[in-house]
Amino acid sequence: MNQMRTGSGGPPFPPPSIGDVQEAAGRISDVALRTPLLRYRTMEPGEPIWLKAECLQPAGSFKLRGVLNWARSLSAAELERGLSTQSAGNTAQALGYVARLLGVPARSLLPDSAPRVKVDGVRSYGVTPVPVPFSALMDYVFDRGWEQEPYSYLNPWGDPSMLAGSGTIGLEILDELPDLAAVYIPVGGGGLVAAIGSVIKELRPAVEVVGVQSTACPSLGAALEAGSPTWVQAGETICDGTAVPVVVDEMYPLVSSVVDRVVPVSEDDVRTAIARLALGNKLVVEGSGAMSLAAALGDRRDGPVACILSGGSIGADRLAEILTTRAG
């Protein structure tokens, strides 16, 4: 893989319109949950932190919203071809859930470093996993490898239907929190922050959109500092679902237009957030999902804020280890 490549040469991804997001909300409402906004339980003083618990979705993450919206936009002939994507785990699990719902086959490219809990989850939903080195996965993206395959392919970062589906989270938050000051959103490839950020900046532009990344893979922060997409060297991280070492050219203009700032969080702070969510709010959240709370807890808050708990795919051994070492 040539790490100097930062895109496939396609046009920038457009923001989802409010109309498209509202249509998506109707299209997915019988399957995807309107997840609760739960107040973070703490005895510490300060402005309230609200938790958007996407970890409670069927298939375990926010990805269900966009995948379902996309699949229900396909023709019968497109569905019969089978569904395909590339994923760190959560998109593939959502794809399997939706494919089973619709009675069609599914497969997904996965980085061969994906945690076993996610690979097992992918298989449990009937998806055929295709593990490849991360470099090969990125070559597949940049070379538009799906164009040589028979499947109906979902781009998990920038497909318009995916963005509109994820944008429904923003509609729900704004509907329930009229005095919202900021929203903290995990950032990997950028699709989630682009979708929610687009909705918020269109309907309530004064709300601050804060992107959150692990210090082990700060690709958006590096891109914003450089003024364009740039590769970072990804280190070992519990936030595997957002360990994307480059925000691609097609996504960067949209993400940079809606994100007000980026907050990096340490592995230690993410582990503490996982434990606090499990013990205080009784929520099982993976590292990438708990990043948002880790950022909010370490940030100055000037009003009520919302944290997107994007997914709950964490292995039992890892969760037990964190709870054992972080209890109290």
Contacts in CASP RR format, 6 or more apart in sequence:
PFRMAT RR
TARGET T0000
AUTHOR 0000-0000-0000
METHOD contacts of the structure
MODEL  1
MNQMRTGSGGPPFPPPSIGDVQEAAGRISDVALRTPLLRYRTMEPGEPIW
LKAECLQPAGSFKLRGVLNWARSLSAAELERGLSTQSAGNTAQALGYVAR
LLGVPARSLLPDSAPRVKVDGVRSYGVTPVPVPFSALMDYVFDRGWEQEP
YSYLNPWGDPSMLAGSGTIGLEILDELPDLAAVYIPVGGGGLVAAIGSVI
KELRPAVEVVGVQSTACPSLGAALEAGSPTWVQAGETICDGTAVPVVVDE
MYPLVSSVVDRVVPVSEDDVRTAIARLALGNKLVVEGSGAMSLAAALGDR
RDGPVACILSGGSIGADRLAEILTTRAG
1 135 0 8 1.000
1 136 0 8 1.000
1 138 0 8 1.000
1 139 0 8 1.000
3 231 0 8 1.000
4 231 0 8 1.000
5 142 0 8 1.000
6 228 0 8 1.000
6 229 0 8 1.000
6 230 0 8 1.000
6 231 0 8 1.000
6 246 0 8 1.000
6 248 0 8 1.000
6 249 0 8 1.000
7 141 0 8 1.000
7 142 0 8 1.000
7 229 0 8 1.000
7 248 0 8 1.000
7 249 0 8 1.000
7 250 0 8 1.000
8 141 0 8 1.000
8 142 0 8 1.000
8 143 0 8 1.000
8 144 0 8 1.000
8 248 0 8 1.000
8 249 0 8 1.000
8 250 0 8 1.000
9 249 0 8 1.000
9 250 0 8 1.000
10 249 0 8 1.000
10 250 0 8 1.000
11 250 0 8 1.000
12 249 0 8 1.000
12 250 0 8 1.000
12 251 0 8 1.000
12 252 0 8 1.000
12 253 0 8 1.000
12 254 0 8 1.000
13 157 0 8 1.000
13 158 0 8 1.000
13 160 0 8 1.000
13 163 0 8 1.000
13 194 0 8 1.000
13 250 0 8 1.000
13 251 0 8 1.000
13 253 0 8 1.000
13 254 0 8 1.000
14 160 0 8 1.000
14 254 0 8 1.000
15 163 0 8 1.000
15 194 0 8 1.000
15 198 0 8 1.000
15 202 0 8 1.000
15 254 0 8 1.000
15 257 0 8 1.000
15 258 0 8 1.000
16 24 0 8 1.000
16 160 0 8 1.000
16 163 0 8 1.000
16 164 0 8 1.000
16 165 0 8 1.000
16 167 0 8 1.000
16 195 0 8 1.000
16 198 0 8 1.000
16 199 0 8 1.000
17 164 0 8 1.000
18 199 0 8 1.000
18 202 0 8 1.000
18 203 0 8 1.000
20 160 0 8 1.000
20 164 0 8 1.000
21 164 0 8 1.000
21 165 0 8 1.000
21 167 0 8 1.000
21 168 0 8 1.000
21 170 0 8 1.000
21 171 0 8 1.000
21 195 0 8 1.000
21 199 0 8 1.000
22 171 0 8 1.000
23 164 0 8 1.000
24 65 0 8 1.000
24 66 0 8 1.000
24 69 0 8 1.000
24 161 0 8 1.000
24 164 0 8 1.000
24 165 0 8 1.000
24 167 0 8 1.000
24 168 0 8 1.000
25 165 0 8 1.000
25 168 0 8 1.000
25 171 0 8 1.000
27 68 0 8 1.000
27 69 0 8 1.000
27 72 0 8 1.000
27 73 0 8 1.000
28 64 0 8 1.000
28 65 0 8 1.000
28 66 0 8 1.000
28 68 0 8 1.000
28 69 0 8 1.000
28 72 0 8 1.000
28 165 0 8 1.000
28 168 0 8 1.000
31 58 0 8 1.000
31 64 0 8 1.000
31 68 0 8 1.000
31 101 0 8 1.000
32 57 0 8 1.000
32 58 0 8 1.000
32 64 0 8 1.000
32 65 0 8 1.000
32 68 0 8 1.000
32 168 0 8 1.000
33 56 0 8 1.000
33 57 0 8 1.000
33 58 0 8 1.000
34 172 0 8 1.000
35 52 0 8 1.000
35 53 0 8 1.000
35 54 0 8 1.000
35 56 0 8 1.000
35 57 0 8 1.000
35 169 0 8 1.000
35 172 0 8 1.000
36 53 0 8 1.000
36 56 0 8 1.000
37 50 0 8 1.000
37 51 0 8 1.000
37 52 0 8 1.000
37 53 0 8 1.000
37 172 0 8 1.000
37 173 0 8 1.000
37 176 0 8 1.000
37 177 0 8 1.000
37 306 0 8 1.000
38 50 0 8 1.000
38 51 0 8 1.000
38 53 0 8 1.000
38 281 0 8 1.000
38 283 0 8 1.000
39 48 0 8 1.000
39 49 0 8 1.000
39 50 0 8 1.000
39 51 0 8 1.000
40 48 0 8 1.000
40 49 0 8 1.000
40 50 0 8 1.000
40 51 0 8 1.000
40 281 0 8 1.000
40 293 0 8 1.000
40 307 0 8 1.000
41 280 0 8 1.000
41 281 0 8 1.000
42 49 0 8 1.000
42 276 0 8 1.000
46 301 0 8 1.000
47 181 0 8 1.000
47 301 0 8 1.000
47 302 0 8 1.000
47 303 0 8 1.000
47 304 0 8 1.000
47 305 0 8 1.000
48 303 0 8 1.000
48 304 0 8 1.000
48 305 0 8 1.000
49 293 0 8 1.000
49 296 0 8 1.000
49 297 0 8 1.000
49 301 0 8 1.000
49 304 0 8 1.000
49 305 0 8 1.000
49 306 0 8 1.000
49 307 0 8 1.000
50 173 0 8 1.000
50 177 0 8 1.000
50 304 0 8 1.000
50 305 0 8 1.000
50 306 0 8 1.000
50 307 0 8 1.000
51 277 0 8 1.000
51 281 0 8 1.000
51 283 0 8 1.000
51 293 0 8 1.000
51 306 0 8 1.000
51 307 0 8 1.000
51 309 0 8 1.000
52 169 0 8 1.000
52 172 0 8 1.000
52 173 0 8 1.000
52 306 0 8 1.000
52 307 0 8 1.000
52 308 0 8 1.000
52 309 0 8 1.000
53 283 0 8 1.000
53 309 0 8 1.000
54 60 0 8 1.000
54 61 0 8 1.000
54 62 0 8 1.000
54 169 0 8 1.000
54 308 0 8 1.000
54 309 0 8 1.000
54 310 0 8 1.000
54 311 0 8 1.000
55 61 0 8 1.000
55 283 0 8 1.000
55 284 0 8 1.000
55 285 0 8 1.000
55 286 0 8 1.000
55 289 0 8 1.000
55 309 0 8 1.000
55 310 0 8 1.000
55 311 0 8 1.000
55 312 0 8 1.000
56 283 0 8 1.000
57 64 0 8 1.000
57 65 0 8 1.000
57 311 0 8 1.000
58 64 0 8 1.000
58 97 0 8 1.000
59 90 0 8 1.000
59 93 0 8 1.000
59 94 0 8 1.000
59 96 0 8 1.000
59 97 0 8 1.000
59 125 0 8 1.000
60 90 0 8 1.000
60 93 0 8 1.000
60 94 0 8 1.000
60 311 0 8 1.000
60 312 0 8 1.000
60 313 0 8 1.000
61 90 0 8 1.000
61 93 0 8 1.000
61 94 0 8 1.000
61 310 0 8 1.000
61 311 0 8 1.000
61 312 0 8 1.000
61 313 0 8 1.000
62 166 0 8 1.000
62 169 0 8 1.000
62 192 0 8 1.000
62 308 0 8 1.000
62 310 0 8 1.000
62 311 0 8 1.000
63 90 0 8 1.000
63 91 0 8 1.000
63 93 0 8 1.000
63 94 0 8 1.000
63 156 0 8 1.000
64 94 0 8 1.000
64 97 0 8 1.000
64 98 0 8 1.000
65 165 0 8 1.000
65 166 0 8 1.000
65 167 0 8 1.000
65 168 0 8 1.000
65 169 0 8 1.000
66 94 0 8 1.000
66 161 0 8 1.000
66 162 0 8 1.000
66 163 0 8 1.000
66 164 0 8 1.000
66 165 0 8 1.000
66 166 0 8 1.000
67 85 0 8 1.000
67 91 0 8 1.000
67 94 0 8 1.000
67 95 0 8 1.000
67 97 0 8 1.000
67 98 0 8 1.000
67 154 0 8 1.000
67 162 0 8 1.000
68 94 0 8 1.000
68 98 0 8 1.000
68 101 0 8 1.000
68 165 0 8 1.000
69 161 0 8 1.000
69 162 0 8 1.000
69 164 0 8 1.000
69 165 0 8 1.000
70 154 0 8 1.000
70 159 0 8 1.000
70 161 0 8 1.000
70 162 0 8 1.000
71 79 0 8 1.000
71 83 0 8 1.000
71 98 0 8 1.000
71 99 0 8 1.000
71 102 0 8 1.000
71 154 0 8 1.000
73 161 0 8 1.000
74 152 0 8 1.000
78 152 0 8 1.000
79 102 0 8 1.000
79 104 0 8 1.000
79 152 0 8 1.000
80 104 0 8 1.000
81 150 0 8 1.000
81 151 0 8 1.000
81 152 0 8 1.000
82 99 0 8 1.000
82 104 0 8 1.000
82 105 0 8 1.000
82 106 0 8 1.000
82 107 0 8 1.000
82 150 0 8 1.000
82 151 0 8 1.000
82 152 0 8 1.000
83 95 0 8 1.000
83 96 0 8 1.000
83 98 0 8 1.000
83 99 0 8 1.000
83 104 0 8 1.000
83 105 0 8 1.000
83 106 0 8 1.000
83 107 0 8 1.000
83 151 0 8 1.000
83 152 0 8 1.000
83 154 0 8 1.000
84 106 0 8 1.000
84 107 0 8 1.000
84 108 0 8 1.000
84 109 0 8 1.000
84 146 0 8 1.000
84 149 0 8 1.000
84 151 0 8 1.000
84 152 0 8 1.000
84 153 0 8 1.000
84 154 0 8 1.000
85 91 0 8 1.000
85 92 0 8 1.000
85 95 0 8 1.000
85 108 0 8 1.000
85 109 0 8 1.000
85 153 0 8 1.000
85 154 0 8 1.000
85 155 0 8 1.000
85 156 0 8 1.000
86 108 0 8 1.000
86 109 0 8 1.000
86 110 0 8 1.000
86 137 0 8 1.000
86 140 0 8 1.000
86 141 0 8 1.000
86 156 0 8 1.000
87 93 0 8 1.000
87 95 0 8 1.000
87 108 0 8 1.000
87 109 0 8 1.000
87 110 0 8 1.000
87 122 0 8 1.000
87 156 0 8 1.000
88 110 0 8 1.000
88 111 0 8 1.000
88 114 0 8 1.000
88 118 0 8 1.000
88 240 0 8 1.000
88 241 0 8 1.000
88 242 0 8 1.000
88 243 0 8 1.000
88 244 0 8 1.000
89 108 0 8 1.000
89 110 0 8 1.000
89 114 0 8 1.000
89 118 0 8 1.000
89 119 0 8 1.000
89 121 0 8 1.000
89 122 0 8 1.000
89 241 0 8 1.000
89 313 0 8 1.000
90 118 0 8 1.000
90 241 0 8 1.000
90 310 0 8 1.000
90 311 0 8 1.000
90 313 0 8 1.000
91 108 0 8 1.000
91 154 0 8 1.000
91 156 0 8 1.000
92 106 0 8 1.000
92 108 0 8 1.000
92 110 0 8 1.000
92 118 0 8 1.000
92 122 0 8 1.000
92 125 0 8 1.000
92 127 0 8 1.000
92 129 0 8 1.000
93 118 0 8 1.000
93 121 0 8 1.000
93 122 0 8 1.000
93 125 0 8 1.000
93 127 0 8 1.000
93 313 0 8 1.000
95 106 0 8 1.000
95 108 0 8 1.000
95 125 0 8 1.000
95 127 0 8 1.000
95 154 0 8 1.000
96 106 0 8 1.000
96 122 0 8 1.000
96 125 0 8 1.000
96 126 0 8 1.000
96 127 0 8 1.000
97 125 0 8 1.000
98 106 0 8 1.000
99 105 0 8 1.000
99 106 0 8 1.000
99 125 0 8 1.000
99 126 0 8 1.000
99 127 0 8 1.000
100 125 0 8 1.000
100 126 0 8 1.000
105 128 0 8 1.000
106 125 0 8 1.000
106 126 0 8 1.000
106 127 0 8 1.000
106 128 0 8 1.000
107 127 0 8 1.000
107 128 0 8 1.000
107 129 0 8 1.000
107 130 0 8 1.000
107 151 0 8 1.000
108 122 0 8 1.000
108 127 0 8 1.000
108 128 0 8 1.000
108 129 0 8 1.000
108 130 0 8 1.000
109 130 0 8 1.000
109 131 0 8 1.000
109 132 0 8 1.000
109 137 0 8 1.000
109 140 0 8 1.000
110 118 0 8 1.000
110 119 0 8 1.000
110 122 0 8 1.000
110 129 0 8 1.000
110 130 0 8 1.000
110 131 0 8 1.000
110 132 0 8 1.000
110 137 0 8 1.000
111 131 0 8 1.000
111 132 0 8 1.000
111 133 0 8 1.000
111 134 0 8 1.000
111 137 0 8 1.000
112 131 0 8 1.000
112 132 0 8 1.000
112 133 0 8 1.000
112 134 0 8 1.000
113 134 0 8 1.000
113 240 0 8 1.000
114 131 0 8 1.000
114 240 0 8 1.000
115 240 0 8 1.000
115 313 0 8 1.000
115 315 0 8 1.000
116 315 0 8 1.000
117 313 0 8 1.000
117 314 0 8 1.000
117 315 0 8 1.000
117 316 0 8 1.000
118 240 0 8 1.000
118 313 0 8 1.000
119 129 0 8 1.000
119 131 0 8 1.000
121 313 0 8 1.000
122 129 0 8 1.000
123 129 0 8 1.000
132 140 0 8 1.000
138 246 0 8 1.000
140 146 0 8 1.000
141 248 0 8 1.000
146 153 0 8 1.000
154 162 0 8 1.000
155 162 0 8 1.000
156 162 0 8 1.000
156 191 0 8 1.000
157 189 0 8 1.000
157 190 0 8 1.000
157 191 0 8 1.000
157 248 0 8 1.000
157 250 0 8 1.000
157 251 0 8 1.000
158 191 0 8 1.000
158 194 0 8 1.000
158 250 0 8 1.000
158 251 0 8 1.000
162 191 0 8 1.000
162 195 0 8 1.000
163 191 0 8 1.000
163 194 0 8 1.000
163 195 0 8 1.000
163 198 0 8 1.000
164 195 0 8 1.000
165 195 0 8 1.000
166 191 0 8 1.000
166 192 0 8 1.000
166 195 0 8 1.000
166 196 0 8 1.000
167 195 0 8 1.000
167 196 0 8 1.000
167 198 0 8 1.000
167 199 0 8 1.000
169 192 0 8 1.000
169 195 0 8 1.000
169 196 0 8 1.000
169 308 0 8 1.000
170 183 0 8 1.000
170 195 0 8 1.000
170 196 0 8 1.000
170 197 0 8 1.000
170 199 0 8 1.000
170 200 0 8 1.000
171 199 0 8 1.000
171 203 0 8 1.000
173 180 0 8 1.000
173 183 0 8 1.000
173 196 0 8 1.000
173 200 0 8 1.000
173 306 0 8 1.000
174 180 0 8 1.000
174 199 0 8 1.000
174 200 0 8 1.000
174 203 0 8 1.000
174 204 0 8 1.000
174 207 0 8 1.000
177 304 0 8 1.000
177 306 0 8 1.000
179 303 0 8 1.000
179 304 0 8 1.000
180 204 0 8 1.000
180 207 0 8 1.000
180 304 0 8 1.000
180 305 0 8 1.000
180 306 0 8 1.000
181 207 0 8 1.000
181 208 0 8 1.000
181 301 0 8 1.000
181 302 0 8 1.000
181 303 0 8 1.000
181 304 0 8 1.000
181 305 0 8 1.000
182 207 0 8 1.000
182 208 0 8 1.000
182 209 0 8 1.000
182 210 0 8 1.000
182 301 0 8 1.000
182 302 0 8 1.000
182 303 0 8 1.000
182 305 0 8 1.000
182 306 0 8 1.000
183 196 0 8 1.000
183 197 0 8 1.000
183 200 0 8 1.000
183 207 0 8 1.000
183 208 0 8 1.000
183 209 0 8 1.000
183 210 0 8 1.000
183 305 0 8 1.000
183 306 0 8 1.000
183 307 0 8 1.000
183 308 0 8 1.000
184 210 0 8 1.000
184 211 0 8 1.000
184 212 0 8 1.000
184 263 0 8 1.000
184 292 0 8 1.000
184 293 0 8 1.000
184 295 0 8 1.000
184 296 0 8 1.000
184 299 0 8 1.000
184 305 0 8 1.000
184 306 0 8 1.000
184 307 0 8 1.000
184 308 0 8 1.000
185 192 0 8 1.000
185 193 0 8 1.000
185 196 0 8 1.000
185 197 0 8 1.000
185 209 0 8 1.000
185 210 0 8 1.000
185 211 0 8 1.000
185 212 0 8 1.000
185 292 0 8 1.000
185 308 0 8 1.000
186 192 0 8 1.000
186 193 0 8 1.000
186 211 0 8 1.000
186 212 0 8 1.000
186 213 0 8 1.000
186 239 0 8 1.000
186 242 0 8 1.000
186 288 0 8 1.000
186 289 0 8 1.000
186 291 0 8 1.000
186 292 0 8 1.000
186 308 0 8 1.000
186 310 0 8 1.000
187 193 0 8 1.000
187 211 0 8 1.000
187 212 0 8 1.000
187 213 0 8 1.000
187 219 0 8 1.000
187 220 0 8 1.000
187 242 0 8 1.000
187 247 0 8 1.000
187 255 0 8 1.000
187 259 0 8 1.000
187 262 0 8 1.000
188 213 0 8 1.000
188 217 0 8 1.000
188 219 0 8 1.000
188 220 0 8 1.000
188 241 0 8 1.000
188 242 0 8 1.000
188 243 0 8 1.000
188 244 0 8 1.000
188 247 0 8 1.000
188 288 0 8 1.000
189 219 0 8 1.000
189 242 0 8 1.000
189 244 0 8 1.000
189 247 0 8 1.000
189 248 0 8 1.000
189 251 0 8 1.000
190 220 0 8 1.000
190 244 0 8 1.000
190 247 0 8 1.000
190 251 0 8 1.000
190 255 0 8 1.000
191 251 0 8 1.000
191 255 0 8 1.000
192 308 0 8 1.000
192 310 0 8 1.000
193 209 0 8 1.000
193 211 0 8 1.000
193 255 0 8 1.000
193 258 0 8 1.000
193 259 0 8 1.000
194 251 0 8 1.000
194 254 0 8 1.000
194 255 0 8 1.000
194 258 0 8 1.000
196 209 0 8 1.000
196 308 0 8 1.000
197 209 0 8 1.000
197 258 0 8 1.000
197 259 0 8 1.000
198 254 0 8 1.000
198 258 0 8 1.000
200 207 0 8 1.000
200 209 0 8 1.000
200 258 0 8 1.000
201 207 0 8 1.000
201 209 0 8 1.000
201 257 0 8 1.000
201 258 0 8 1.000
208 260 0 8 1.000
208 261 0 8 1.000
209 258 0 8 1.000
209 259 0 8 1.000
209 260 0 8 1.000
210 259 0 8 1.000
210 260 0 8 1.000
210 261 0 8 1.000
210 262 0 8 1.000
210 263 0 8 1.000
210 295 0 8 1.000
210 299 0 8 1.000
211 220 0 8 1.000
211 259 0 8 1.000
211 261 0 8 1.000
211 262 0 8 1.000
211 263 0 8 1.000
211 295 0 8 1.000
212 262 0 8 1.000
212 263 0 8 1.000
212 264 0 8 1.000
212 265 0 8 1.000
212 291 0 8 1.000
212 292 0 8 1.000
212 294 0 8 1.000
212 295 0 8 1.000
213 219 0 8 1.000
213 220 0 8 1.000
213 221 0 8 1.000
213 239 0 8 1.000
213 242 0 8 1.000
213 262 0 8 1.000
213 263 0 8 1.000
213 264 0 8 1.000
213 265 0 8 1.000
213 291 0 8 1.000
214 237 0 8 1.000
214 238 0 8 1.000
214 239 0 8 1.000
214 242 0 8 1.000
214 243 0 8 1.000
214 264 0 8 1.000
214 265 0 8 1.000
214 266 0 8 1.000
214 267 0 8 1.000
214 270 0 8 1.000
214 291 0 8 1.000
215 264 0 8 1.000
215 265 0 8 1.000
215 266 0 8 1.000
215 267 0 8 1.000
216 234 0 8 1.000
216 235 0 8 1.000
216 236 0 8 1.000
216 237 0 8 1.000
216 239 0 8 1.000
216 243 0 8 1.000
216 267 0 8 1.000
217 232 0 8 1.000
217 234 0 8 1.000
217 235 0 8 1.000
217 237 0 8 1.000
217 239 0 8 1.000
217 242 0 8 1.000
217 243 0 8 1.000
217 244 0 8 1.000
217 245 0 8 1.000
218 232 0 8 1.000
218 262 0 8 1.000
218 264 0 8 1.000
219 230 0 8 1.000
219 231 0 8 1.000
219 232 0 8 1.000
219 234 0 8 1.000
219 244 0 8 1.000
219 245 0 8 1.000
219 246 0 8 1.000
219 247 0 8 1.000
220 247 0 8 1.000
220 255 0 8 1.000
220 259 0 8 1.000
220 262 0 8 1.000
221 262 0 8 1.000
221 264 0 8 1.000
222 230 0 8 1.000
222 232 0 8 1.000
223 229 0 8 1.000
223 230 0 8 1.000
223 246 0 8 1.000
223 247 0 8 1.000
223 252 0 8 1.000
223 256 0 8 1.000
224 256 0 8 1.000
224 259 0 8 1.000
224 262 0 8 1.000
227 256 0 8 1.000
228 249 0 8 1.000
228 252 0 8 1.000
229 246 0 8 1.000
229 247 0 8 1.000
229 248 0 8 1.000
229 249 0 8 1.000
229 252 0 8 1.000
230 246 0 8 1.000
231 245 0 8 1.000
231 246 0 8 1.000
232 245 0 8 1.000
232 246 0 8 1.000
233 245 0 8 1.000
234 243 0 8 1.000
234 244 0 8 1.000
234 245 0 8 1.000
235 243 0 8 1.000
237 243 0 8 1.000
237 267 0 8 1.000
238 267 0 8 1.000
238 270 0 8 1.000
238 271 0 8 1.000
238 274 0 8 1.000
238 287 0 8 1.000
238 318 0 8 1.000
239 267 0 8 1.000
239 270 0 8 1.000
239 287 0 8 1.000
239 288 0 8 1.000
239 289 0 8 1.000
239 291 0 8 1.000
240 287 0 8 1.000
240 288 0 8 1.000
241 286 0 8 1.000
241 287 0 8 1.000
241 288 0 8 1.000
242 288 0 8 1.000
242 291 0 8 1.000
247 255 0 8 1.000
263 295 0 8 1.000
263 299 0 8 1.000
265 291 0 8 1.000
265 294 0 8 1.000
265 295 0 8 1.000
266 294 0 8 1.000
269 294 0 8 1.000
269 297 0 8 1.000
269 298 0 8 1.000
270 287 0 8 1.000
270 290 0 8 1.000
270 291 0 8 1.000
270 294 0 8 1.000
271 322 0 8 1.000
271 325 0 8 1.000
271 326 0 8 1.000
272 294 0 8 1.000
272 326 0 8 1.000
273 285 0 8 1.000
273 287 0 8 1.000
273 290 0 8 1.000
273 291 0 8 1.000
273 293 0 8 1.000
273 294 0 8 1.000
273 297 0 8 1.000
274 285 0 8 1.000
274 286 0 8 1.000
274 287 0 8 1.000
274 290 0 8 1.000
274 314 0 8 1.000
274 319 0 8 1.000
274 322 0 8 1.000
274 326 0 8 1.000
275 322 0 8 1.000
275 323 0 8 1.000
275 326 0 8 1.000
275 327 0 8 1.000
275 328 0 8 1.000
276 293 0 8 1.000
276 326 0 8 1.000
277 283 0 8 1.000
277 284 0 8 1.000
277 285 0 8 1.000
277 290 0 8 1.000
277 293 0 8 1.000
277 309 0 8 1.000
278 284 0 8 1.000
278 285 0 8 1.000
278 319 0 8 1.000
278 322 0 8 1.000
278 323 0 8 1.000
279 323 0 8 1.000
279 327 0 8 1.000
279 328 0 8 1.000
283 309 0 8 1.000
284 312 0 8 1.000
284 314 0 8 1.000
284 319 0 8 1.000
285 293 0 8 1.000
285 309 0 8 1.000
285 311 0 8 1.000
285 312 0 8 1.000
285 314 0 8 1.000
286 310 0 8 1.000
286 311 0 8 1.000
286 312 0 8 1.000
286 313 0 8 1.000
286 314 0 8 1.000
287 314 0 8 1.000
288 310 0 8 1.000
288 311 0 8 1.000
289 308 0 8 1.000
289 309 0 8 1.000
289 310 0 8 1.000
289 311 0 8 1.000
289 312 0 8 1.000
290 309 0 8 1.000
292 307 0 8 1.000
292 308 0 8 1.000
292 309 0 8 1.000
292 310 0 8 1.000
293 307 0 8 1.000
293 309 0 8 1.000
295 307 0 8 1.000
296 305 0 8 1.000
296 307 0 8 1.000
END
